[in-house]
Amino acid sequence: MRTDTGSFSSMMLTGTILLASVNVSDLLNYGLRAVVGGVVWLGFRYAADYLERKRNPK
């Protein structure tokens, strides 16, 4: 009898091993910081675009 160990089961085993040591609260904290950082970057980008348009009107 031949047992087929496909790539899917290997991927599931690897994912389970990697996710076993992940702390969910750390992931949420990282996600929150990433979102806040993105909002700050977007605010600076909009401010820079506004000032550029105000300085060089067409």
PDB file of N, CA, C and O in Angstrom:
ATOM      1  N   MET A   1       0.840  -1.171   0.000  1.00  0.00           N
ATOM      2  CA  MET A   1       0.000   0.000   0.000  1.00  0.00           C
ATOM      3  C   MET A   1       0.892   1.243   0.000  1.00  0.00           C
ATOM      4  O   MET A   1       1.834   1.350   0.786  1.00  0.00           O
ATOM      5  N   ARG A   2       0.577   2.172  -0.890  1.00  0.00           N
ATOM      6  CA  ARG A   2       1.371   3.389  -1.032  1.00  0.00           C
ATOM      7  C   ARG A   2       0.604   4.555  -0.408  1.00  0.00           C
ATOM      8  O   ARG A   2      -0.578   4.757  -0.689  1.00  0.00           O
ATOM      9  N   THR A   3       1.285   5.310   0.431  1.00  0.00           N
ATOM     10  CA  THR A   3       0.668   6.470   1.065  1.00  0.00           C
ATOM     11  C   THR A   3       1.097   7.723   0.311  1.00  0.00           C
ATOM     12  O   THR A   3       2.287   7.962   0.108  1.00  0.00           O
ATOM     13  N   ASP A   4       0.121   8.512  -0.098  1.00  0.00           N
ATOM     14  CA  ASP A   4       0.404   9.742  -0.838  1.00  0.00           C
ATOM     15  C   ASP A   4       0.485  10.901   0.147  1.00  0.00           C
ATOM     16  O   ASP A   4      -0.518  11.288   0.746  1.00  0.00           O
ATOM     17  N   THR A   5       1.671  11.447   0.310  1.00  0.00           N
ATOM     18  CA  THR A   5       1.840  12.631   1.158  1.00  0.00           C
ATOM     19  C   THR A   5       2.057  13.809   0.228  1.00  0.00           C
ATOM     20  O   THR A   5       3.180  14.083  -0.195  1.00  0.00           O
ATOM     21  N   GLY A   6       0.982  14.499  -0.083  1.00  0.00           N
ATOM     22  CA  GLY A   6       1.024  15.612  -1.021  1.00  0.00           C
ATOM     23  C   GLY A   6       1.581  16.866  -0.388  1.00  0.00           C
ATOM     24  O   GLY A   6       1.874  16.925   0.806  1.00  0.00           O
ATOM     25  N   SER A   7       1.715  17.861  -1.238  1.00  0.00           N
ATOM     26  CA  SER A   7       2.270  19.128  -0.770  1.00  0.00           C
ATOM     27  C   SER A   7       1.304  19.853   0.166  1.00  0.00           C
ATOM     28  O   SER A   7       1.733  20.622   1.026  1.00  0.00           O
ATOM     29  N   PHE A   8       0.000  19.608   0.001  1.00  0.00           N
ATOM     30  CA  PHE A   8      -0.972  20.287   0.855  1.00  0.00           C
ATOM     31  C   PHE A   8      -0.823  19.855   2.311  1.00  0.00           C
ATOM     32  O   PHE A   8      -0.820  20.695   3.210  1.00  0.00           O
ATOM     33  N   SER A   9      -0.701  18.568   2.545  1.00  0.00           N
ATOM     34  CA  SER A   9      -0.566  18.100   3.923  1.00  0.00           C
ATOM     35  C   SER A   9       0.763  18.545   4.511  1.00  0.00           C
ATOM     36  O   SER A   9       0.851  18.830   5.705  1.00  0.00           O
ATOM     37  N   SER A  10       1.792  18.606   3.685  1.00  0.00           N
ATOM     38  CA  SER A  10       3.085  19.102   4.153  1.00  0.00           C
ATOM     39  C   SER A  10       2.992  20.582   4.513  1.00  0.00           C
ATOM     40  O   SER A  10       3.567  21.026   5.507  1.00  0.00           O
ATOM     41  N   MET A  11       2.269  21.332   3.702  1.00  0.00           N
ATOM     42  CA  MET A  11       2.096  22.759   3.967  1.00  0.00           C
ATOM     43  C   MET A  11       1.275  22.967   5.244  1.00  0.00           C
ATOM     44  O   MET A  11       1.581  23.857   6.037  1.00  0.00           O
ATOM     45  N   MET A  12       0.244  22.157   5.443  1.00  0.00           N
ATOM     46  CA  MET A  12      -0.574  22.269   6.643  1.00  0.00           C
ATOM     47  C   MET A  12       0.240  21.945   7.895  1.00  0.00           C
ATOM     48  O   MET A  12       0.097  22.613   8.919  1.00  0.00           O
ATOM     49  N   LEU A  13       1.083  20.937   7.817  1.00  0.00           N
ATOM     50  CA  LEU A  13       1.922  20.575   8.952  1.00  0.00           C
ATOM     51  C   LEU A  13       2.903  21.700   9.273  1.00  0.00           C
ATOM     52  O   LEU A  13       3.088  22.048  10.439  1.00  0.00           O
ATOM     53  N   THR A  14       3.530  22.267   8.249  1.00  0.00           N
ATOM     54  CA  THR A  14       4.467  23.372   8.455  1.00  0.00           C
ATOM     55  C   THR A  14       3.752  24.582   9.039  1.00  0.00           C
ATOM     56  O   THR A  14       4.265  25.219   9.959  1.00  0.00           O
ATOM     57  N   GLY A  15       2.567  24.907   8.512  1.00  0.00           N
ATOM     58  CA  GLY A  15       1.802  26.043   9.028  1.00  0.00           C
ATOM     59  C   GLY A  15       1.377  25.839  10.465  1.00  0.00           C
ATOM     60  O   GLY A  15       1.393  26.781  11.257  1.00  0.00           O
ATOM     61  N   THR A  16       0.998  24.625  10.811  1.00  0.00           N
ATOM     62  CA  THR A  16       0.595  24.336  12.194  1.00  0.00           C
ATOM     63  C   THR A  16       1.766  24.494  13.144  1.00  0.00           C
ATOM     64  O   THR A  16       1.614  25.041  14.236  1.00  0.00           O
ATOM     65  N   ILE A  17       2.924  24.022  12.739  1.00  0.00           N
ATOM     66  CA  ILE A  17       4.110  24.143  13.588  1.00  0.00           C
ATOM     67  C   ILE A  17       4.498  25.610  13.759  1.00  0.00           C
ATOM     68  O   ILE A  17       4.846  26.037  14.860  1.00  0.00           O
ATOM     69  N   LEU A  18       4.440  26.378  12.677  1.00  0.00           N
ATOM     70  CA  LEU A  18       4.823  27.791  12.759  1.00  0.00           C
ATOM     71  C   LEU A  18       3.814  28.598  13.569  1.00  0.00           C
ATOM     72  O   LEU A  18       4.202  29.478  14.338  1.00  0.00           O
ATOM     73  N   LEU A  19       2.535  28.312  13.408  1.00  0.00           N
ATOM     74  CA  LEU A  19       1.512  29.083  14.113  1.00  0.00           C
ATOM     75  C   LEU A  19       1.340  28.666  15.564  1.00  0.00           C
ATOM     76  O   LEU A  19       0.664  29.354  16.329  1.00  0.00           O
ATOM     77  N   ALA A  20       1.936  27.560  15.951  1.00  0.00           N
ATOM     78  CA  ALA A  20       1.799  27.101  17.329  1.00  0.00           C
ATOM     79  C   ALA A  20       2.478  28.060  18.299  1.00  0.00           C
ATOM     80  O   ALA A  20       2.061  28.179  19.451  1.00  0.00           O
ATOM     81  N   SER A  21       3.513  28.740  17.843  1.00  0.00           N
ATOM     82  CA  SER A  21       4.254  29.623  18.738  1.00  0.00           C
ATOM     83  C   SER A  21       3.905  31.099  18.535  1.00  0.00           C
ATOM     84  O   SER A  21       4.607  31.970  19.048  1.00  0.00           O
ATOM     85  N   VAL A  22       2.833  31.393  17.797  1.00  0.00           N
ATOM     86  CA  VAL A  22       2.450  32.778  17.528  1.00  0.00           C
ATOM     87  C   VAL A  22       1.521  33.266  18.626  1.00  0.00           C
ATOM     88  O   VAL A  22       0.564  32.586  18.997  1.00  0.00           O
ATOM     89  N   ASN A  23       1.812  34.441  19.136  1.00  0.00           N
ATOM     90  CA  ASN A  23       0.980  35.068  20.154  1.00  0.00           C
ATOM     91  C   ASN A  23      -0.008  35.999  19.449  1.00  0.00           C
ATOM     92  O   ASN A  23       0.407  36.929  18.757  1.00  0.00           O
ATOM     93  N   VAL A  24      -1.291  35.762  19.614  1.00  0.00           N
ATOM     94  CA  VAL A  24      -2.319  36.512  18.903  1.00  0.00           C
ATOM     95  C   VAL A  24      -2.325  37.976  19.324  1.00  0.00           C
ATOM     96  O   VAL A  24      -2.537  38.855  18.488  1.00  0.00           O
ATOM     97  N   SER A  25      -2.098  38.250  20.598  1.00  0.00           N
ATOM     98  CA  SER A  25      -2.107  39.647  21.042  1.00  0.00           C
ATOM     99  C   SER A  25      -0.951  40.426  20.418  1.00  0.00           C
ATOM    100  O   SER A  25      -1.090  41.616  20.136  1.00  0.00           O
ATOM    101  N   ASP A  26       0.183  39.771  20.201  1.00  0.00           N
ATOM    102  CA  ASP A  26       1.296  40.444  19.523  1.00  0.00           C
ATOM    103  C   ASP A  26       0.947  40.746  18.071  1.00  0.00           C
ATOM    104  O   ASP A  26       1.315  41.798  17.550  1.00  0.00           O
ATOM    105  N   LEU A  27       0.242  39.831  17.419  1.00  0.00           N
ATOM    106  CA  LEU A  27      -0.170  40.081  16.039  1.00  0.00           C
ATOM    107  C   LEU A  27      -1.160  41.235  15.956  1.00  0.00           C
ATOM    108  O   LEU A  27      -1.076  42.058  15.045  1.00  0.00           O
ATOM    109  N   LEU A  28      -2.095  41.303  16.897  1.00  0.00           N
ATOM    110  CA  LEU A  28      -3.046  42.412  16.911  1.00  0.00           C
ATOM    111  C   LEU A  28      -2.349  43.737  17.194  1.00  0.00           C
ATOM    112  O   LEU A  28      -2.685  44.759  16.596  1.00  0.00           O
ATOM    113  N   ASN A  29      -1.388  43.720  18.097  1.00  0.00           N
ATOM    114  CA  ASN A  29      -0.623  44.919  18.407  1.00  0.00           C
ATOM    115  C   ASN A  29       0.155  45.382  17.175  1.00  0.00           C
ATOM    116  O   ASN A  29       0.173  46.572  16.861  1.00  0.00           O
ATOM    117  N   TYR A  30       0.796  44.445  16.480  1.00  0.00           N
ATOM    118  CA  TYR A  30       1.538  44.784  15.265  1.00  0.00           C
ATOM    119  C   TYR A  30       0.599  45.336  14.195  1.00  0.00           C
ATOM    120  O   TYR A  30       0.921  46.324  13.535  1.00  0.00           O
ATOM    121  N   GLY A  31      -0.555  44.703  14.024  1.00  0.00           N
ATOM    122  CA  GLY A  31      -1.514  45.170  13.033  1.00  0.00           C
ATOM    123  C   GLY A  31      -2.017  46.566  13.335  1.00  0.00           C
ATOM    124  O   GLY A  31      -2.155  47.386  12.428  1.00  0.00           O
ATOM    125  N   LEU A  32      -2.294  46.850  14.609  1.00  0.00           N
ATOM    126  CA  LEU A  32      -2.741  48.178  15.001  1.00  0.00           C
ATOM    127  C   LEU A  32      -1.661  49.224  14.733  1.00  0.00           C
ATOM    128  O   LEU A  32      -1.953  50.311  14.234  1.00  0.00           O
ATOM    129  N   ARG A  33      -0.430  48.897  15.062  1.00  0.00           N
ATOM    130  CA  ARG A  33       0.667  49.842  14.801  1.00  0.00           C
ATOM    131  C   ARG A  33       0.870  50.066  13.308  1.00  0.00           C
ATOM    132  O   ARG A  33       1.180  51.180  12.885  1.00  0.00           O
ATOM    133  N   ALA A  34       0.700  49.023  12.514  1.00  0.00           N
ATOM    134  CA  ALA A  34       0.834  49.166  11.065  1.00  0.00           C
ATOM    135  C   ALA A  34      -0.253  50.059  10.501  1.00  0.00           C
ATOM    136  O   ALA A  34       0.020  50.887   9.632  1.00  0.00           O
ATOM    137  N   VAL A  35      -1.474  49.909  10.976  1.00  0.00           N
ATOM    138  CA  VAL A  35      -2.577  50.751  10.501  1.00  0.00           C
ATOM    139  C   VAL A  35      -2.356  52.203  10.905  1.00  0.00           C
ATOM    140  O   VAL A  35      -2.537  53.107  10.089  1.00  0.00           O
ATOM    141  N   VAL A  36      -1.969  52.434  12.151  1.00  0.00           N
ATOM    142  CA  VAL A  36      -1.714  53.805  12.608  1.00  0.00           C
ATOM    143  C   VAL A  36      -0.562  54.426  11.822  1.00  0.00           C
ATOM    144  O   VAL A  36      -0.632  55.590  11.428  1.00  0.00           O
ATOM    145  N   GLY A  37       0.477  53.664  11.598  1.00  0.00           N
ATOM    146  CA  GLY A  37       1.604  54.167  10.799  1.00  0.00           C
ATOM    147  C   GLY A  37       1.193  54.502   9.380  1.00  0.00           C
ATOM    148  O   GLY A  37       1.651  55.497   8.818  1.00  0.00           O
ATOM    149  N   GLY A  38       0.336  53.682   8.797  1.00  0.00           N
ATOM    150  CA  GLY A  38      -0.153  53.952   7.450  1.00  0.00           C
ATOM    151  C   GLY A  38      -1.004  55.204   7.389  1.00  0.00           C
ATOM    152  O   GLY A  38      -0.920  55.964   6.424  1.00  0.00           O
ATOM    153  N   VAL A  39      -1.819  55.427   8.400  1.00  0.00           N
ATOM    154  CA  VAL A  39      -2.650  56.637   8.443  1.00  0.00           C
ATOM    155  C   VAL A  39      -1.777  57.879   8.591  1.00  0.00           C
ATOM    156  O   VAL A  39      -2.028  58.896   7.945  1.00  0.00           O
ATOM    157  N   VAL A  40      -0.761  57.800   9.434  1.00  0.00           N
ATOM    158  CA  VAL A  40       0.153  58.938   9.606  1.00  0.00           C
ATOM    159  C   VAL A  40       0.878  59.223   8.292  1.00  0.00           C
ATOM    160  O   VAL A  40       0.985  60.377   7.877  1.00  0.00           O
ATOM    161  N   TRP A  41       1.381  58.164   7.631  1.00  0.00           N
ATOM    162  CA  TRP A  41       2.065  58.356   6.349  1.00  0.00           C
ATOM    163  C   TRP A  41       1.128  58.981   5.327  1.00  0.00           C
ATOM    164  O   TRP A  41       1.525  59.888   4.595  1.00  0.00           O
ATOM    165  N   LEU A  42      -0.121  58.503   5.268  1.00  0.00           N
ATOM    166  CA  LEU A  42      -1.082  59.043   4.320  1.00  0.00           C
ATOM    167  C   LEU A  42      -1.384  60.505   4.613  1.00  0.00           C
ATOM    168  O   LEU A  42      -1.538  61.302   3.688  1.00  0.00           O
ATOM    169  N   GLY A  43      -1.468  60.865   5.887  1.00  0.00           N
ATOM    170  CA  GLY A  43      -1.688  62.264   6.248  1.00  0.00           C
ATOM    171  C   GLY A  43      -0.551  63.157   5.795  1.00  0.00           C
ATOM    172  O   GLY A  43      -0.787  64.238   5.256  1.00  0.00           O
ATOM    173  N   PHE A  44       0.683  62.715   6.007  1.00  0.00           N
ATOM    174  CA  PHE A  44       1.833  63.490   5.543  1.00  0.00           C
ATOM    175  C   PHE A  44       1.853  63.589   4.022  1.00  0.00           C
ATOM    176  O   PHE A  44       2.212  64.628   3.468  1.00  0.00           O
ATOM    177  N   ARG A  45       1.473  62.525   3.357  1.00  0.00           N
ATOM    178  CA  ARG A  45       1.459  62.533   1.892  1.00  0.00           C
ATOM    179  C   ARG A  45       0.437  63.533   1.364  1.00  0.00           C
ATOM    180  O   ARG A  45       0.728  64.300   0.446  1.00  0.00           O
ATOM    181  N   TYR A  46      -0.784  63.522   1.955  1.00  0.00           N
ATOM    182  CA  TYR A  46      -1.805  64.478   1.539  1.00  0.00           C
ATOM    183  C   TYR A  46      -1.376  65.906   1.849  1.00  0.00           C
ATOM    184  O   TYR A  46      -1.627  66.811   1.053  1.00  0.00           O
ATOM    185  N   ALA A  47      -0.735  66.120   2.990  1.00  0.00           N
ATOM    186  CA  ALA A  47      -0.258  67.465   3.333  1.00  0.00           C
ATOM    187  C   ALA A  47       0.807  67.928   2.344  1.00  0.00           C
ATOM    188  O   ALA A  47       0.802  69.087   1.929  1.00  0.00           O
ATOM    189  N   ALA A  48       1.706  67.048   1.967  1.00  0.00           N
ATOM    190  CA  ALA A  48       2.750  67.407   1.007  1.00  0.00           C
ATOM    191  C   ALA A  48       2.143  67.718  -0.358  1.00  0.00           C
ATOM    192  O   ALA A  48       2.567  68.669  -1.015  1.00  0.00           O
ATOM    193  N   ASP A  49       1.167  66.938  -0.792  1.00  0.00           N
ATOM    194  CA  ASP A  49       0.506  67.210  -2.073  1.00  0.00           C
ATOM    195  C   ASP A  49      -0.245  68.531  -2.041  1.00  0.00           C
ATOM    196  O   ASP A  49      -0.218  69.282  -3.016  1.00  0.00           O
ATOM    197  N   TYR A  50      -0.915  68.822  -0.931  1.00  0.00           N
ATOM    198  CA  TYR A  50      -1.654  70.078  -0.792  1.00  0.00           C
ATOM    199  C   TYR A  50      -0.699  71.267  -0.844  1.00  0.00           C
ATOM    200  O   TYR A  50      -0.957  72.245  -1.546  1.00  0.00           O
ATOM    201  N   LEU A  51       0.392  71.185  -0.109  1.00  0.00           N
ATOM    202  CA  LEU A  51       1.349  72.290  -0.101  1.00  0.00           C
ATOM    203  C   LEU A  51       2.008  72.466  -1.462  1.00  0.00           C
ATOM    204  O   LEU A  51       2.287  73.591  -1.876  1.00  0.00           O
ATOM    205  N   GLU A  52       2.258  71.364  -2.157  1.00  0.00           N
ATOM    206  CA  GLU A  52       2.850  71.449  -3.498  1.00  0.00           C
ATOM    207  C   GLU A  52       1.900  72.126  -4.467  1.00  0.00           C
ATOM    208  O   GLU A  52       2.326  72.962  -5.263  1.00  0.00           O
ATOM    209  N   ARG A  53       0.605  71.777  -4.417  1.00  0.00           N
ATOM    210  CA  ARG A  53      -0.380  72.423  -5.285  1.00  0.00           C
ATOM    211  C   ARG A  53      -0.545  73.891  -4.928  1.00  0.00           C
ATOM    212  O   ARG A  53      -0.726  74.725  -5.815  1.00  0.00           O
ATOM    213  N   LYS A  54      -0.485  74.216  -3.655  1.00  0.00           N
ATOM    214  CA  LYS A  54      -0.656  75.602  -3.224  1.00  0.00           C
ATOM    215  C   LYS A  54       0.553  76.447  -3.641  1.00  0.00           C
ATOM    216  O   LYS A  54       0.408  77.625  -3.969  1.00  0.00           O
ATOM    217  N   ARG A  55       1.731  75.846  -3.627  1.00  0.00           N
ATOM    218  CA  ARG A  55       2.954  76.578  -3.978  1.00  0.00           C
ATOM    219  C   ARG A  55       3.078  76.780  -5.486  1.00  0.00           C
ATOM    220  O   ARG A  55       3.562  77.821  -5.930  1.00  0.00           O
ATOM    221  N   ASN A  56       2.652  75.808  -6.267  1.00  0.00           N
ATOM    222  CA  ASN A  56       2.764  75.895  -7.726  1.00  0.00           C
ATOM    223  C   ASN A  56       1.384  75.765  -8.375  1.00  0.00           C
ATOM    224  O   ASN A  56       1.060  74.702  -8.905  1.00  0.00           O
ATOM    225  N   PRO A  57       0.569  76.814  -8.347  1.00  0.00           N
ATOM    226  CA  PRO A  57      -0.753  76.702  -8.990  1.00  0.00           C
ATOM    227  C   PRO A  57      -0.624  76.696 -10.508  1.00  0.00           C
ATOM    228  O   PRO A  57       0.275  77.320 -11.071  1.00  0.00           O
ATOM    229  N   LYS A  58      -1.531  75.987 -11.154  1.00  0.00           N
ATOM    230  CA  LYS A  58      -1.492  75.937 -12.631  1.00  0.00           C
ATOM    231  C   LYS A  58      -2.507  76.857 -13.216  1.00  0.00           C
ATOM    232  O   LYS A  58      -2.624  76.951 -14.437  1.00  0.00           O
TER     233      LYS A  58
END
